[in-house]
């Protein structure tokens, strides 16, 4: 379980997942407590890594909003990794 919250703290929630597959260094797949699946694929491109997320969308939030949220998380992760 972990807690995710918007930077402006306007919204947040606890999330519970179960890891199904971890294939270092190329794949992490888990499912949420509602059985939706998220798969993260890592592709080595030399001095870069391509990260692709494939996810089962939830029913409440529009898909374009979900895509923006996941893309924002990837962008923040990229910024963090490049800063260390």
N, C-alpha and C positions, 0 to 999 in steps of 0.2 A: 504494500500500500504506500501511496505517496500523495502529497497535496500539491495541486497546481493552482497558481493564482496569477491573474493579470498583473503586469507591472504597476498599474495604477491602483491595484487592489480592489477594483470594482466588482470582480467576480472571481470565485475560486471554488474548488471542490476536491474532495478526497477521491482518489482513484485506486482501485484494486485490480491487479493483473496477475496472471499466472504465466510464467515462461514455459513455452512449449518446445522451442528449438533454439539452441545457441550453437552456431557453427563458426567458431573463431577462425578467421577475422571477417567472414563474409555475410553472416545472416543472424538476425535475432527475430524470433517470432513469439508473440504472446497473445493471450486473449484476455479481454476485460471480463468483469464479473457478469456482464450481460451476454457473454459469448461472442462479441464482436472481435475480430482478429486484426492485429497490426503486425505487419512484416517490414523489417528494416533490412535493406540490402546495401552492402558496402562494396564498392568496386575500386580497386587500387589503380590509379592513373599515373603512377610515378610519384611526383611530389604533390599530387592532389588525390583526393578521395571523392568519388561520386556516391552520394547517399540517396537512396530512393525509398520512400515510405509508401506502402500499399496498405490501405485500411478499409475496413467495413464501416461505412458511415452510420452514425446514429440517426434515429428517426426524427428527433425533435429539431435539431439545428440544421438549417439549410446547408447543402453540400458545399456551396461556394464559401460559406463562412468557415466550415470545418477545414477546407483546403487552405484558406488564408491563415488560420490558426496554426496548422501543422507547418506551413511554409515559414511563418514567423518564428516558430521554435527552431527550425533548421537554420534560418538566417542568424538567430541569436547564438546558436551553437557554433556556427562557422566563425562568427565574430569573436567568440570566446576562445576557440581553439587557435585562431590566428594571433591572438594577443599573448599567448603563453609561450 
